[in-house]
């Protein structure tokens, strides 16, 4: 066997031994205490999503929604959902504010501003992987659960819940208005979504640095100005970039052939940029 070939074989063999170990070092996360079932997550999310679709200025572009669905479904396939089949739906919102949010059960809304601000597909994938991770970690209904016990917001007669604990949303409070509870995440939840989102990017073949690169880009562009709506709705955990970099090292580093962009993303971004602007605020309050 020639020397160069022998070295290549040895390196490949070592990688085959080391890679599983590196993967095993990834941070393990699981959903917190929750009085909802995953099925009820989907019921709650569906009610809120139906209301959101009525109240938000959607892009109403089948091609953009189809692209988001294809990308989002590919990312969702790498989520550790414990076998739960969430009802993944993806919608483009015609709002130039840089934002995105996920409702329980898998209903994802991405503002056109997030697509326009992304430099490449991996950055958009990072934002979506972050939101998908909120669904898999069940942060929305976990927040609702904590609100029930610590603030008494939920479970009141004629309020959000029905007669049974963890029941579906009822008419006492508008479903999308309930997003103020369902989407009010803690910094710990945001950090968890960053870490799991990084894992999803890595497992999907994307550059795992993309999410932190997107955040750094937004911070640099808005320095001294009002923060992007994404940071207003998503508490910014401390040491965010450092925590992502730490997770990348646990995963084994940046893959040599990591995917960063695609012609499909560039085409969709051009289509989004050409959409008429709707001057209407969006996102949960």
N, C-alpha and C positions, 0 to 999 in steps of 0.2 A: 504494500500500500504506500503510495507516495506521501511525503511528509505533510504537504498542505492539506491533502484529503484526510490524513490521519488526525490532524489537529481539528479539522472541521467536524469530524465524527465525534471526537472527544468532547468538543464544545457542545454539540447537539445533545450528546448523551447527558452531559452535566446539566444542561438546561432542562432536559426531560426529568431529571431528578429534582432540580431546584424549583422549577415552576410550580409544581403542586404545593411545595412548602410555602412558597411566597403567597400563593392564593389562600393557603390555610391561615396566613397571618392577618388576613383582612379583618377589619373590625366587624364583629358580629352584633347585629341589632335585631330587635323584635318589638312589635307593638306593645305599648304600655297598657295599663289596666283600662278596661272598656266595658260598659254595660250594654253596648250595642253588639249585635252579631254582625259578621261581614255582610250577610244578606240585608240586614237593616241599614248598613252603610250605603248599599246600592239604592235602597228605597228612599233614604233621606236625600242622597245626592241627586237622584232623579227628580224629586220634587223641586229641589233648589235649582237644578239645571234648567228645568222647564220654565221656571219663573225668570231665571237669568236670561234665557233666550228671548223672552218678551221685553225685557227691560234694557238690554245692552244693544248697541248698534253693531250688529254682526256684519262681517265682510260680504256675506251672501255670494261667495265664490266657490263653486263645487271643486275647482281645481286646487285652490289653496287648502280647503278642508281635506281633500283627498291626500294631498302631500303631507299635511300634519298628521293625518291618520296613519299613513304608511310609515312615517318616521316614528311616531309615537308607539305604534303597535310593535315595531321592531325593538324599541327600547324596553317596552313593557314586558317583552318576552324574557328579559334578563332580570326581572325583579324577583326577589324571594317572597312570593305571596302565600306560601304554605298551601298551594293547591287551590286557592280561592280564584274563581273566574270573575274578575271585575268587568263591569260593563263599560269598556273603554270607548269614550267619545271625545272627539277633538274639534274645537271650533275656533275660527279666527274672529277676533273682535276688531271692528273698525275704529280703533282708538290709538292715536299716536303716542300715548303715554307708554313708557317702557314697563310692561307688567305682564304677568301671567298668573293664573291661580287654578287650583284643583279642588273640586268638591269631592266629598266622600263617595266611594264607589267607582271612581274613575272618570269623572266628567271634567275635561281639561279645557280651559279657555286661554288662548294666547293672543295678546294684543298685537296689532300690526306693528306697533312701535318696537316690540321685542324682535320681530323678524327684521325690520329695517335697521336696527342697531347692531345686529349680529354680523360679524365680519365674514363668517363662514358657517357651514352646516354644523360643525362640531360645537360651536358656541350656542346655536339654537338648540341643538340636541342636549347640551348641558342644562339649559334653562328647563327644558321639558323633562329631563331625567330628574331634576330637583323636584319638580311638581309631582311627577309620578311616584317619587319616593314618599311624599306626604301621604299619598293614597295607600301605598303598601304598608307604611308604618301606622296608618289609621289615625293620623294626627287630628283630623277634623273632629271625629266622634270622641277621641280621647279628650280633646279640649271641652267638648260638650259634657262629657262625663264629669270632668273636674269642675265645670261650672255648676253642675247639678248639686255637687256636694259642698263646694266652697262658697258659692255665691247665691245659690237658690234661684238662678236664672231660669233653669229648665225644670220641667216636671210640674209646674203650677197648673191648676185647673184652668182650662181655656188657653193655656200657653203653648209652648212648642210641642210638648209631648202629648200623646193620647193618654188613655187610662192606664196603660201598662208602661212600666219603666223601659225606656229604649224603644218606644213605639215610633211610628212614622210621624213626620211633621204634619200638623193640622193647621186649620185656617186661622187660629188665634194670632199668629204672627206670619207675615209673608215669608215664603220659603227662602227667597234670596236674601231678605233682610236677616234671616237666621245665619247667613254667611258671616255676619259680624262675630258670631260665636264659633261657627264651624271653621273659620279661617284665621282666628286670632292665635297664631302660634307663638310659642316661647322661643327664646334664643337657643335653648337646648334642642327643640324640635327642628329649628332651622339648621343647626349644626349637623344633626342626624341626617337631614335631607341632603345636605352638601356631601356628606361622606357616602351615603348610599348612592346618590346621583353620580359621584365619581366612580364608584364600583360599576354602575350600570354602563357608563361611558366606556370604561375599560373593557368590560365583557362584550360590549357591542362593537368593539374595534375602533372606537373613536379616541382621539387624543384626550386622555383623562384630565389634562390641565385646562380644558376648554371652559369649564364653568368658572373657575377662579379667574381665568383670563378675561371673561366677560365682565365679571364683577370689577376687576381692576380697571378695565376700559371705562366702565360707567363712572367709577369714582374719579378717574383722571379727567374725564370730560365734564364732570359736574362740580369740580372742586371749587368751593366758594359760592356755589349756587344751591338752590333747593335740591335735595336728593331725588333721584328718580323715584317714581311711584312704587317700583318694585321694592326699594329699600324702606319706603314708608309702610308698606303692607307686610313686609317680611323683616322682622327685627334682625339687625346685622350682628351676628355673633362675633365675639372677639377672636382674633387670630384665625380668621376664616381661611385665608390663603395658606397659612402655615399648616392648618389641619388637613387641607386637601393635599398638600405636598407630602405630608406625612403618610396619608393613606395611599398615595401613589407609590411610595417606596415600599409599603407593606404589600402592595399588589405585584411588586417586581419591577417597578420603573415604567418608563414610557415605552410602549412597543415601537419597534423600528418602523413598522409599516402602518402606524396609526392613521386612521382616516380623518381628514380635516374638512374637506369640502366636497361638493358634487355639482354637476351641471344642473341637476334638478333644483337644488337650493337657489342657485344663481337665477334660474328662470322664474322661480316663485317670488324671489325678492324683487325682481323687476316688475312682476305683476302686482305685488303689494304696493310698491312705490307709485304705480299708476292709478291706484284706487282713488276715487273721490274722497275728500276728507269730510268726516262727519264730526261736527263740533259738539260732542256730547261726552261727558265724563263716564268712565266705566270702572269696574273693579269694586270689590266689596268695601264698605265703609266701616 
